[in-house]
Structure formats: C-alpha cells, structure tokens
Amino acid sequence: MTAAAPQLETDRLAERIKPDAEFRVSDTKTEAPEVLRQRLADEGYLFVRGLTDLTQLTELRRQILELCREHGWLAPHAPLLDGVYSGIPFPDYSREYMPMYRKLIKLELFNSFARSQELMDLFAQLLQGEVLCHPRTIARVSFPRHYAFTTQPHQDFWYIRGTPETFTAWMPVGACPRELGGLALLERSHKLGFLPHEKAIGAGGNGVRTEKLGLRWLAADFRAGDVVLFHSYMIHGALDNHTPDRLRLSLDYRYQLAKEVVDPSSLKPHYG
Ligand SMILES: O=C(O)CCC(=O)C(=O)O
C-alpha cells in the first residue's frame, strides 16, 4: 500500500495522477513497422520493453548517482546503484539542484545515449526518413515524496514547438515500478490537438487540466531498458514518487524528421 500524496495548498495546477489501465506493450522485434506506425498514429505512443542497452544504461545510472553522491543526496552507506536518498532537506531548485544538473547534462554518455543505435533505428523506421535527435537532452531526478515537484499533465509541444510530429522517448535510468514515480499518458489525448496550458507545480511549471476530459490514465511498471515514446500532443505527467527513500532517475529525448521545422531552442542544451 502506498501513502496518498497530500493535497497541496496552491493556486497552480496540482493533479495527482492515478493510473486506470496499463500501457499496451509493443514488440519491435516481431511486429511489422507498418503495424507499429499505425499504432503510434492511432494511440499516440508505443511502449517497448528491453529496447536499450543495459550495460550502457547501468553505466549512465552509475555516473548520475556519482554526481548525486557528490552533492550529498545519497545515503553514504547504501550501495551506490540503489539510489537511496540521504534524507537531507530537498535541494533548493536554483541553488542546489541546478549546479548538479549542469554537471549531469555535460556527461558524454547522457548525450550519446540519445543517439544509440536502438533508438535511432527505431525512429528511422517509424518516421521513415533521416531522423534528427534534438541536442536538448533532458534528465530528471525525482525525490521521494517531494510532491510539490511532480511533473503535471502537459503536452511537450508547449515546450518544443517546431513540428508537432516530434516524439519524446522517456525512459527511467534503472527499473521504475510505479510507486517510484514513472510516467503516465492520457489515453489517445494526442487526438485533441494542441491545448491551452496554465501555471502548474513541478518541472516545467505549465500544465493541462485533465479531470473533465474523461480519458483514462495509462502507466506501467518499467524495467531497466524499457522506453515509452509518444507524440508531442500526447498529454502526459509523472506519477508521484511514493517510496520512502529512493531517487527516480529518468531521461527524455526528442526525435523528429530532419527535414521538418525545428525550433532553435531544441538545438541548444537544456537551459542553454
Ligand atoms: O519525468 C518527468 O517527471 C516528466 C517527463 C516529461 O514530462 C517528458 O518527458 O516530457
């Protein structure tokens, strides 16, 4: 049983997402590319198990957790790869989180992993042309029970612009059962078009109110190597990290056809 997140005293959007159903699993090894393309068009996402290289992913986890340890976020006696939080007060965003994050986004493996063969081949197959992987690669560290920081429902097009035919690949760096705060998608919400956003708590600070849309939230327990990719109009948000002491590490990478329009901000590192 997981603890319920408290209702926050805020005038900003602060929904607590509760999944209604599971992601459908797509098998990129056995299902034909046209079947996957059609599913992506119909459902707005593909959830693929075991796509990425586990050795590289584990090495990236180690490197990110080394930085977390350097900044005092890890319990000193727990094994590094367990990602156990030290329990210090949550880092202040600009004074404490950003100095660590600026180091993280310079990690070579964090950037090269976005262009790993498995991801680039899959997107080339889905988009049918030369793929641009956005240089603006993003990572997240989600702290246990830091409910004021949970990413609210939003569409990535709000931030990315350029062509709406841009796709995010979201993946945890290590296993991410849902109590650790994975990603949830609002079923078929990519069909709603681009929606107005309002001020929200959490990463990004903007969101879409979903209670009245009448759509189901989909989620899954991610294993290491699993990836969910989705259209830029797909409404998605994070689940709360309900664990008492674990950090959730994740990546979001973006892909589009190279010949389509791209916003210049996507070509720069995160936060410039
Ligand atoms: O990981 C998160 O908390 C949010 C990720 C997200 O919104 C995205 O990948 O676009």
The ligand as an SDF file (V2000), in Angstrom:
LIG
                    3D

 10  9  0  0  0  0  0  0  0  0999 V2000
    9.9410   12.6660  -15.8750 O   0  0  0  0  0  0  0  0  0  0  0  0
    9.1410   13.5490  -15.6040 C   0  0  0  0  0  0  0  0  0  0  0  0
    8.8450   13.8700  -14.4460 O   0  0  0  0  0  0  0  0  0  0  0  0
    8.4660   14.2860  -16.7020 C   0  0  0  0  0  0  0  0  0  0  0  0
    8.9260   13.8840  -18.0670 C   0  0  0  0  0  0  0  0  0  0  0  0
    8.2240   14.6210  -19.1430 C   0  0  0  0  0  0  0  0  0  0  0  0
    7.2990   15.3530  -18.9410 O   0  0  0  0  0  0  0  0  0  0  0  0
    8.6430   14.4360  -20.5150 C   0  0  0  0  0  0  0  0  0  0  0  0
    9.4090   13.5060  -20.7970 O   0  0  0  0  0  0  0  0  0  0  0  0
    8.2170   15.2280  -21.3720 O   0  0  0  0  0  0  0  0  0  0  0  0
  1  2  2  0
  2  3  1  0
  2  4  1  0
  4  5  1  0
  5  6  1  0
  6  7  2  0
  6  8  1  0
  8  9  2  0
  8 10  1  0
M  END
$$$$
